[in-house]
Amino acid sequence: MQSFNPKNHSSDNKMFNINNILRENIKNLTPYSSARDEFQGEASVFLDANENAFGSPLNQQYNRYPDPMQYNVKKRLSEIKGVPVRNIFLGNGSDEAIDILFRSFCNPGVDNVILVPPTYGMYEVSANINDVETRKVSLTEDFQLNVEGISEAIDKNTKLIFICSPNNPTGNSINRDDIETLLANFNGLVVVDEAYINFSRQKTFIQELTEYANLVVLQTLSKAWGLAGLRVGMAFASEEIIEVMNKVKPPYNINESSQQLALEALQNVEQVNNWIKETLTQRDKLVLSLKNFDFVVDIYPSDANFILVKTTNAKGIYNFLVEKGIIVRDRSKVELCQGCLRITVGTPAENDILIETLKFFK
Ligand SMILES: *Cc1c(COP(=O)(O)O)cnc(C)c1O
């Protein structure tokens, strides 16, 4: 593709049109119409969904199908995030949102997507499952985008670019200007995965949704919100994109208990904010302690709840810690991460155990 124009920033991407990137079969799809879709409202007798009318073996009423559009959870998220409900999609984890983007926009065996390794592994797995080519443009040595390389890798079949910011496993945020250059020049979707945004000093891209019709922001309840077990992920995008994703998703993708518990959890913003502050304090402490070890070569600046630590002997340290019942992530085989371990920030007690244990590593 022709070179990007980095000046072309503050204006909307005038070339983008969702109909140019949507798969033909999805454009023409008649979505499944559930009983809950066909009748919404108050009634006293529901005989429309073949549910067990007597109840369930559980105390709570799980005999009924859940709300396919998760209105109550979205309404609460809308208040927290300042985004209208119509711009929110909920998935069974953000991993489901990633998969649905592939299935909606990428023709198997024909289209391609851009990945910028080292980054989150699910983009590639999802691409492979959907038989979609991945074009990899490595991050630079300081873990930033190679914008020139990305512009060269794009062709007419490039549908999606995945940017993870703060990035997993490197922990840094991606330069905002570079992401905006992609948004302003690329005629497919730019997916900004903000799984770790709550820990970041950077602003979310959610506020750019009114600016860029080709922006998809992913967030999740799995990290700062402490709800990895519920499987609730979010995508924020234009109404048109959200409509497509809703059409493609399984009708009841967020189960009733997850919806109820997510709604309850989302009342506790203050508790979560306190945990975030404590996590950042602990992260800084952990960095200072780790710097004292001879086997630590470098600790990369982190905007997330984990740190990437370059060591002289990643495999040795990993195995030593496993033996002591402490599990970190060995990322030493990952591109640009030679010798690196990824360490999640734990509770003060857990971090102490890690540091005290490492003193015995030789
Ligand atoms: C953990 C993580 C997710 C979260 O996935 P869920 O399916 O919502 O649990 C998404 N993206 C990145 C980069 C992650 O690290």
Ligand as a Chemical Component Dictionary entry (heavy atoms), coordinates in Angstrom:
data_LIG
# 
_chem_comp.id                   LIG 
_chem_comp.type                 NON-POLYMER 
_chem_comp.pdbx_formal_charge   0 
_chem_comp.three_letter_code    LIG 
# 
loop_
_chem_comp_atom.comp_id 
_chem_comp_atom.atom_id 
_chem_comp_atom.alt_atom_id 
_chem_comp_atom.type_symbol 
_chem_comp_atom.charge 
_chem_comp_atom.model_Cartn_x 
_chem_comp_atom.model_Cartn_y 
_chem_comp_atom.model_Cartn_z 
_chem_comp_atom.pdbx_ordinal 
LIG C1 C1 C 0 -5.510  -11.576 29.477 1  
LIG C2 C2 C 0 -5.672  -10.920 28.145 2  
LIG C3 C3 C 0 -6.906  -10.843 27.520 3  
LIG C4 C4 C 0 -8.108  -11.318 28.250 4  
LIG O1 O1 O 0 -8.807  -12.269 27.669 5  
LIG P1 P1 P 0 -10.194 -12.719 28.298 6  
LIG O2 O2 O 0 -10.644 -13.679 27.269 7  
LIG O3 O3 O 0 -11.057 -11.505 28.395 8  
LIG O4 O4 O 0 -9.921  -13.319 29.635 9  
LIG C5 C5 C 0 -7.013  -10.191 26.306 10 
LIG N1 N1 N 0 -5.936  -9.634  25.734 11 
LIG C6 C6 C 0 -4.741  -9.672  26.328 12 
LIG C7 C7 C 0 -3.599  -8.993  25.701 13 
LIG C8 C8 C 0 -4.566  -10.332 27.538 14 
LIG O5 O5 O 0 -3.357  -10.371 28.094 15 
# 
loop_
_chem_comp_bond.comp_id 
_chem_comp_bond.atom_id_1 
_chem_comp_bond.atom_id_2 
_chem_comp_bond.value_order 
_chem_comp_bond.pdbx_ordinal 
LIG C1 C2 SING 1  
LIG C2 C3 SING 2  
LIG C2 C8 DOUB 3  
LIG C3 C4 SING 4  
LIG C3 C5 DOUB 5  
LIG C4 O1 SING 6  
LIG O1 P1 SING 7  
LIG P1 O2 DOUB 8  
LIG P1 O3 SING 9  
LIG P1 O4 SING 10 
LIG C5 N1 SING 11 
LIG N1 C6 DOUB 12 
LIG C6 C7 SING 13 
LIG C6 C8 SING 14 
LIG C8 O5 SING 15 
# 
